[in-house]
Amino acid sequence: MIHQLILIAKMKLELTSLVALLAALSCVMAGSSPRPFGITKSCNTPSTTTILDIRGGAVHESSSLSDLESKIQSAALQNKLTIIDFTATWCGPCKAIAPLYKELSEEFDAQFIKVDVDENPDAAQKYGVSAMPTFLFIKGGEVVDRLMGANAARLKELIAEWSL
């Protein structure tokens, strides 16, 4: 009986992964253009979070508070660090640190998210963001640290510290 339940759970995970891959492929086939600063964004797909959304090596964009909370919750279930970069298109320091943020997403096994405060003011308000860039470090669904400003060395230190 237990072996059957394990087999069913594995099949469900494989099916979920396959659905996510097909959704990503449909974006490519539809000719979606790449987004700046390494941001990935779903193209007309539901805002459900899959295990593929929580891997390292990609910076994900979150355009609603509910989407952001879903991503945070999914990462918390896997005991994975989430780093949120609250940014704005008009912010010079945000643009300057964006390439490093993308690079760090490839170096560390954590979930990296960008939130444009002008597109998602509810998330900025919920987390008390008043300056850009502000980086939040979330583990287990709770904010464990915060960095205001484009301090590259400190950003890397905090990611290394909390991703253990």
MOSULTA-V190217 format. One line per field, one symbol per residue. ss: DSSP state (2 for helix, 1 for strand, 0 for the rest). burial: 1 if it has 24 or more other ideal C-beta (glycine too) atoms within 12 Angstrom, else 0. A space follows every 50 residues. Layout:
ss = ???
burial = ???
This chain:
ss = 02222222222222222222222222222000000222110000000000 22220000111000222222222222200001111110000222222222 22222220001111110000222222000000011111100111111100 02222222222200
burial = 00000000000000000001001000000000000011111100101011 11111101111110001111110110010111111111001011001101 11011001111111111001001100101001111111100010111001 00001001100110
